[in-house]
Amino acid sequence: MEQVDQKNNAPHENKMGTMPVPKLLVTMSLPMIISMLVQALYNVVDSIFVSQINENALTAVSLAFPIQNLIIAVASGTGVGVNALLSRSLGEKNYEQANRAANTSVLLTICSYVIFALIGLFGSRLFFNSQTPDPQIREFGYQYMSIVCICSFGVFMQITMERLLQSTGLTFYNMITQGVGAILNIIFDPILIFGYFGFPKMGVAGAAAATVFGQIVAMCLGIYFNLRKNKEIQFSLKKMRFHGPTVKMIYIVGVPSILMMSIGSVMTFGMNKILLMFSSTAAAVFGVYFKLQSFFFMPVFGMNNGIVPIIAFNYGARSKKRIMDTMKLGCIAAFCMMILGLAAFNLVPDLLLKMFNASDELLAIGRQALRTISLSFPLAAFGIVFGSVFQALGNGVYSLIVSICRQLLMLLPSAWILAMTFGLNAVWWSFPIAEIVSFAVSVFLFRRIYAQKIRPLE
């Protein structure tokens, strides 16, 4: 629904085209950064509680991460396509197309959920049997993955509703949905894992149940906020039908984003296979690293969720200066966040690892892993922001190219070569190596997109 000026019956000017860029970036990103930090806290607390069961439970949850990441990839990638199309349509004042994009996104979300529910029902045992011969890790993993997949409708619809709110600048409500969902998850984790307050002791299954419960509550809040607060789009059952051109425009940006994030699942699966050649503890360390790094990466991703609609809107409005100002501020902020991560991983690695009930072996492996991998953080900051620029300008395939270069062409091959040649401690150097290559590719592709799309706006 258009916001209408009562005096002249014309739509109000969206703040993404008028508010000063520094204030706009803070306004759009800060709620998402806060909610992402809460999400990161949930990720860490979830694994801390699971680690109290035993190390095999921690390993099982770590091995399930590629499937969880794949769910997020499909949901978020589709959301990126919707976000870019909806924001661009609003910038062009094409309100009919904006409403069509919003309604189509709901149908695409439902279809995606059905696929993963079937994977959870019929593919969970096969997935874990392919990774480890340990029967306890297999059983823990099956319990966790089947619940997460079968009940993934919560996270799918949550992400869709959040992307719609982001597209229209209402990121404050996303902070509420994500925050409430994550806090409920943290509260119910120990209750369901260990059986407090009369609840059954569910173990690893309890961790999965707490996760999906938080996601379902967040989904309900997201639906409510879009129906009641989001005045720039209008939902209608009559409009919830597949519209070929709209689906195409969503997935032109969305599919590269889905593939880009899905590559992370392939990388994690492959890295786990490499690390399991040494020990299950090495795979557990990799899982712990992913939980800890989320404290620094998730805020950057939260900021990017604010950057994408700002750049997409101003590209539609043909404002070169606002596009470049947003990108420069984003790079500075992301770099500062990553420097904090580099410092933490190098100065207090033991303190971080001991939160996960770390054995002496996990400490020894993890200390080297955190210090080495974190060397890649500063360059990663620029790569993440470049990726958001590519997506916002409708060149999601550029982000895909960078991701393929980083994770498939460099990270996994170099990890395998280093493992075979120098042993476990050398594996972690594959991360800095891959980040240097992906940074170079990102700069090259940004120069191309600047010449093709940004410079002509002058």
LINWO-V8998 format. One record per backbone hydrogen bond with DSSP energy under -0.5 kcal/mol. CO is the residue of the C=O (numbers start at 1). NH is the residue of the N-H. E is the energy in kcal/mol with one decimal. If there is no record, write none. Layout:
# LINWO-V8998
((CO | NH | E) (CO | NH | E))
This chain:
# LINWO-V8998
((2 | 4 | -0.6) (3 | 12 | -2.0) (4 | 6 | -0.5) (5 | 9 | -2.0) (10 | 5 | -3.2) (14 | 17 | -2.0) (15 | 18 | -0.9) (15 | 19 | -2.4) (20 | 24 | -2.9) (21 | 25 | -3.1) (22 | 26 | -2.0) (23 | 27 | -2.8) (24 | 28 | -3.1) (25 | 29 | -2.5) (26 | 30 | -2.7) (27 | 31 | -0.5) (29 | 33 | -3.0) (30 | 34 | -2.7) (31 | 35 | -2.3) (32 | 36 | -2.5) (33 | 37 | -2.2) (34 | 38 | -2.0) (35 | 39 | -2.1) (36 | 40 | -2.7) (37 | 41 | -2.5) (38 | 42 | -2.4) (39 | 43 | -2.5) (40 | 44 | -2.2) (41 | 45 | -2.9) (42 | 46 | -3.0) (43 | 47 | -1.5) (44 | 48 | -2.3) (45 | 49 | -2.4) (46 | 50 | -2.0) (47 | 51 | -2.5) (48 | 52 | -0.7) (49 | 52 | -0.9) (50 | 53 | -1.7) (50 | 54 | -1.0) (54 | 58 | -1.5) (55 | 59 | -2.5) (56 | 60 | -2.5) (57 | 61 | -2.1) (58 | 62 | -2.0) (59 | 63 | -2.4) (60 | 64 | -1.4) (61 | 65 | -0.6) (62 | 65 | -0.8) (64 | 67 | -0.9) (64 | 68 | -1.8) (65 | 69 | -3.1) (66 | 70 | -1.7) (67 | 71 | -2.1) (68 | 72 | -2.2) (69 | 73 | -2.4) (70 | 74 | -2.3) (71 | 75 | -2.4) (72 | 76 | -3.3) (73 | 77 | -2.6) (74 | 78 | -2.0) (75 | 79 | -1.9) (76 | 80 | -2.4) (77 | 81 | -1.8) (78 | 82 | -2.3) (79 | 83 | -3.2) (80 | 84 | -2.7) (81 | 85 | -2.2) (82 | 86 | -3.1) (83 | 87 | -2.6) (84 | 88 | -2.2) (85 | 89 | -2.4) (86 | 90 | -2.3) (87 | 91 | -2.3) (88 | 92 | -1.9) (89 | 94 | -3.3) (90 | 93 | -1.0) (93 | 95 | -1.1) (94 | 98 | -1.7) (95 | 99 | -2.2) (96 | 100 | -2.0) (97 | 101 | -2.4) (98 | 102 | -1.9) (99 | 103 | -2.2) (100 | 104 | -2.4) (101 | 105 | -1.9) (102 | 106 | -0.9) (103 | 107 | -1.1) (104 | 108 | -2.1) (105 | 109 | -1.9) (106 | 110 | -1.9) (107 | 111 | -2.0) (108 | 112 | -2.0) (109 | 113 | -2.1) (110 | 114 | -1.9) (111 | 115 | -1.4) (112 | 116 | -1.6) (113 | 117 | -2.3) (114 | 118 | -1.8) (115 | 119 | -1.7) (116 | 120 | -2.3) (117 | 121 | -1.9) (118 | 122 | -2.4) (119 | 123 | -2.7) (120 | 124 | -0.5) (123 | 127 | -2.2) (124 | 128 | -1.9) (125 | 129 | -2.7) (126 | 130 | -1.3) (128 | 131 | -1.2) (128 | 132 | -1.8) (134 | 138 | -2.2) (135 | 139 | -2.3) (136 | 140 | -2.6) (137 | 141 | -2.6) (138 | 142 | -2.5) (139 | 143 | -2.2) (140 | 144 | -2.2) (141 | 145 | -2.9) (142 | 146 | -2.2) (143 | 147 | -1.3) (144 | 148 | -2.1) (145 | 149 | -2.3) (146 | 150 | -2.4) (147 | 151 | -1.9) (149 | 152 | -1.7) (151 | 154 | -1.3) (152 | 156 | -2.4) (153 | 157 | -2.2) (154 | 158 | -2.2) (155 | 159 | -2.3) (156 | 160 | -1.9) (157 | 161 | -2.5) (158 | 162 | -2.2) (159 | 163 | -2.4) (160 | 164 | -1.8) (161 | 165 | -1.8) (162 | 166 | -2.4) (163 | 167 | -2.3) (164 | 168 | -0.9) (165 | 168 | -0.5) (165 | 170 | -2.7) (166 | 169 | -1.8) (169 | 171 | -0.7) (170 | 173 | -1.0) (170 | 174 | -0.6) (171 | 175 | -1.4) (172 | 176 | -1.2) (173 | 177 | -2.5) (174 | 178 | -2.7) (175 | 179 | -1.9) (176 | 180 | -2.8) (177 | 181 | -2.1) (178 | 182 | -2.5) (179 | 183 | -2.6) (180 | 184 | -2.4) (181 | 185 | -1.8) (182 | 186 | -2.5) (183 | 187 | -2.4) (184 | 188 | -2.6) (185 | 189 | -1.6) (186 | 190 | -0.7) (187 | 191 | -0.8) (188 | 192 | -2.7) (189 | 193 | -2.5) (190 | 194 | -2.2) (191 | 195 | -1.0) (191 | 196 | -1.3) (192 | 202 | -2.6) (193 | 203 | -1.8) (196 | 199 | -2.1) (200 | 202 | -0.9) (202 | 205 | -1.2) (203 | 206 | -0.8) (203 | 207 | -1.1) (204 | 208 | -1.6) (205 | 209 | -2.5) (206 | 210 | -2.4) (207 | 211 | -1.7) (208 | 212 | -2.3) (209 | 213 | -2.1) (210 | 214 | -2.0) (211 | 215 | -1.8) (212 | 216 | -2.3) (213 | 217 | -2.1) (214 | 218 | -2.1) (215 | 219 | -2.3) (216 | 220 | -2.2) (217 | 221 | -2.1) (218 | 222 | -2.4) (219 | 223 | -2.4) (220 | 224 | -2.1) (221 | 225 | -2.7) (222 | 226 | -2.0) (223 | 227 | -2.2) (224 | 228 | -2.4) (225 | 229 | -2.7) (225 | 230 | -1.1) (229 | 231 | -1.4) (230 | 233 | -0.7) (236 | 239 | -0.5) (236 | 240 | -0.8) (237 | 240 | -0.6) (239 | 241 | -2.1) (242 | 244 | -0.5) (243 | 246 | -0.6) (243 | 247 | -2.6) (244 | 248 | -2.5) (245 | 249 | -2.3) (246 | 250 | -2.4) (247 | 251 | -2.4) (248 | 252 | -1.8) (249 | 253 | -0.9) (250 | 254 | -2.7) (251 | 255 | -2.2) (253 | 257 | -1.3) (254 | 258 | -3.0) (255 | 259 | -3.2) (256 | 260 | -2.5) (257 | 261 | -2.4) (258 | 262 | -2.7) (259 | 263 | -2.1) (260 | 264 | -0.6) (261 | 264 | -0.5) (261 | 265 | -0.7) (262 | 265 | -0.8) (262 | 266 | -1.9) (263 | 267 | -3.1) (264 | 268 | -2.5) (265 | 269 | -2.6) (266 | 270 | -2.8) (267 | 271 | -3.1) (268 | 272 | -2.5) (269 | 273 | -1.9) (270 | 274 | -2.0) (271 | 275 | -2.7) (272 | 276 | -2.5) (273 | 277 | -0.6) (274 | 277 | -1.0) (275 | 278 | -1.7) (275 | 279 | -2.1) (279 | 283 | -1.1) (280 | 284 | -2.1) (281 | 285 | -2.3) (282 | 286 | -1.8) (283 | 287 | -1.9) (284 | 288 | -2.4) (285 | 289 | -2.8) (286 | 290 | -1.9) (287 | 291 | -1.6) (288 | 292 | -2.5) (289 | 293 | -3.0) (290 | 294 | -0.8) (292 | 295 | -1.6) (293 | 296 | -1.5) (293 | 297 | -2.7) (294 | 298 | -1.7) (296 | 300 | -0.8) (297 | 301 | -2.6) (298 | 302 | -2.7) (299 | 303 | -2.4) (300 | 304 | -2.3) (301 | 305 | -1.8) (302 | 306 | -0.8) (303 | 306 | -1.0) (303 | 307 | -1.8) (304 | 308 | -2.6) (305 | 309 | -0.6) (306 | 310 | -1.1) (307 | 311 | -2.7) (308 | 312 | -2.7) (309 | 313 | -2.6) (310 | 314 | -2.3) (311 | 315 | -2.0) (312 | 316 | -2.1) (313 | 317 | -1.9) (314 | 319 | -3.2) (315 | 318 | -0.9) (318 | 320 | -0.7) (319 | 323 | -1.5) (320 | 324 | -2.4) (321 | 325 | -2.6) (322 | 326 | -1.9) (323 | 327 | -2.0) (324 | 328 | -2.6) (325 | 329 | -2.2) (326 | 330 | -2.1) (327 | 331 | -2.3) (328 | 332 | -2.0) (329 | 333 | -2.4) (330 | 334 | -2.6) (331 | 335 | -2.3) (332 | 336 | -2.0) (333 | 337 | -2.0) (334 | 338 | -2.1) (335 | 339 | -2.0) (336 | 340 | -1.5) (337 | 341 | -1.5) (338 | 342 | -2.5) (339 | 343 | -2.3) (340 | 344 | -2.4) (341 | 345 | -2.5) (342 | 346 | -1.3) (343 | 347 | -2.4) (344 | 348 | -2.1) (348 | 352 | -1.6) (349 | 353 | -2.4) (350 | 354 | -2.3) (351 | 355 | -0.5) (352 | 355 | -0.8) (353 | 356 | -1.9) (353 | 358 | -0.5) (354 | 357 | -1.3) (359 | 363 | -2.4) (360 | 364 | -2.3) (361 | 365 | -2.3) (362 | 366 | -2.8) (363 | 367 | -2.4) (364 | 368 | -1.0) (365 | 369 | -1.9) (366 | 370 | -2.8) (367 | 371 | -1.7) (368 | 372 | -2.0) (369 | 373 | -2.6) (370 | 374 | -1.8) (372 | 375 | -1.3) (373 | 376 | -2.2) (374 | 377 | -1.5) (376 | 380 | -1.8) (377 | 381 | -1.6) (378 | 382 | -0.8) (379 | 383 | -1.7) (380 | 384 | -2.3) (381 | 385 | -1.6) (382 | 386 | -2.6) (383 | 387 | -2.0) (384 | 388 | -1.6) (385 | 389 | -1.9) (386 | 390 | -2.4) (387 | 391 | -2.1) (388 | 392 | -2.5) (389 | 393 | -1.8) (390 | 395 | -2.9) (391 | 394 | -1.6) (395 | 398 | -1.8) (395 | 399 | -0.8) (396 | 400 | -1.8) (397 | 401 | -2.3) (398 | 402 | -2.2) (399 | 403 | -2.4) (400 | 404 | -2.6) (401 | 405 | -2.4) (402 | 406 | -2.5) (403 | 407 | -2.8) (403 | 408 | -0.6) (404 | 408 | -1.5) (404 | 409 | -2.6) (405 | 410 | -0.8) (406 | 411 | -2.4) (407 | 412 | -1.5) (408 | 413 | -0.5) (410 | 414 | -2.3) (411 | 415 | -2.4) (412 | 416 | -2.4) (413 | 417 | -2.5) (414 | 418 | -2.7) (415 | 419 | -2.3) (416 | 420 | -2.5) (417 | 421 | -2.1) (418 | 422 | -2.8) (418 | 423 | -1.1) (419 | 423 | -0.7) (423 | 426 | -0.7) (423 | 427 | -0.7) (424 | 427 | -1.4) (424 | 428 | -0.6) (426 | 429 | -1.4) (427 | 430 | -1.9) (428 | 431 | -1.3) (428 | 432 | -0.5) (429 | 433 | -1.8) (430 | 434 | -2.2) (431 | 435 | -2.1) (432 | 436 | -2.0) (433 | 437 | -1.6) (434 | 438 | -2.4) (435 | 439 | -2.1) (436 | 440 | -1.8) (437 | 441 | -2.1) (438 | 442 | -2.4) (439 | 443 | -2.3) (440 | 444 | -2.0) (441 | 445 | -2.4) (442 | 446 | -2.4) (443 | 447 | -2.0) (444 | 448 | -1.3) (445 | 449 | -2.4) (446 | 450 | -2.6) (447 | 451 | -1.8) (448 | 452 | -2.1) (449 | 453 | -2.7) (449 | 454 | -1.1) (450 | 455 | -3.2) (454 | 457 | -1.6) (455 | 458 | -2.0))
